[in-house]
């Protein structure tokens, strides 16, 4: 800034001179205003922005119709100029140059962007757009809007991350009816302030379609003097068989997303028929587990969820064995050669017949390990209605 100049809080930064090829109009300056005042940082905000774009005339004389355009916007921190997010919504307006055109934008600022701006240590959020005249020789001119953040001074209170797990640290659970079960949320935060949230659950009546959540318990807790806190849910319902989703939804400070984790309650077995054979589509038997590996299978009628299981390959136990895993394919028929619970796995809603392996599930597997995997289909009453053969799986 030139010494002695008065700053304009909502004035665009701009190149007053954009060189264009002779004989064409050109965008020469951009400014922006908004009427929202200071922007609260505790939840997503919507701001109406008016961009004013100056377009020069044709140097050879005569009017020229051009399209003033901006393909996208970007958020930057006020001090460090770190990019915090983008807005992939184009703006465009036809205009007869020379002219000054006003282009409106309804700008949504995600809570995550506001909280990142606070963590970067400034009380200002920058929003920039580049405008040009739509020609092949156009030179873009950058306009900038300065947004003052309220409550951002002195180290604002912001939530960085929420990690949900069940009380045994698993991201999914399969439990018997009336079993005791709770969820835990590890909340990472910066600053000091009041956390307001609600534990919410969607039960089997809605989880087969669009889940409908109801409140289990409200949370109000003052957070300070640390950067992490663990919150525990009330006891979760397990009386009814079927698929459930549990989440912790933040009210203040707000987060845009409220991720949920799943658990399935098995029904009580009473003279049930044998499960159907479930066909696996990939990966092939003995295949390598890569970062982008997708486990795929055919749908089973009557399934309410699928459980992808990964087991340790059984080792020979006869005299003189060397403790190496049994080589070759897993059994493609007959009784599965595994006992006990799986080493890791995923619980997948019935609408999906493919899944990757989450980082949490993958963390239980060792490099160079040799494993077996299968998929089980679980009915609405919790019984196993379909089961696949086992296939081999190796880690590089």
Secondary structure, 3 states (H helix, E strand, C coil): CCCCCCCCCCCCCCCCCCCCCCCCCCEEEEEEEECCCCEECCCCEEEEEEEEEEECCCCCCCCEEEEEEECCEEEEECCCCCEEEEECCCEEEEEEECEEEEEEEEEEECHHHHHHHHHCCCCEEEEEEEEECCCCCCCCEEEEEEEEEECCCCCCCEEEEEEEEECCCCCEEEEECCCCCCEEEEEEEECCEEEEEEEEEECCCCCCCCCCCEEEEEEEEEECCCCEEEEECCCCCCCCCEEEEEEEEEEECCCCCCCEEEEEEECCCCCCCCCEEECEEECCCCEEECCCCCEEECCCCCEEEEEEEEEECCECCCCCCCCCECCCCCCCCCCCCCCCCCCEEEEEECCCCEECCCHHHHCCCCCCCEEEEEEEEEECCCCEEEEECCEEEEEC
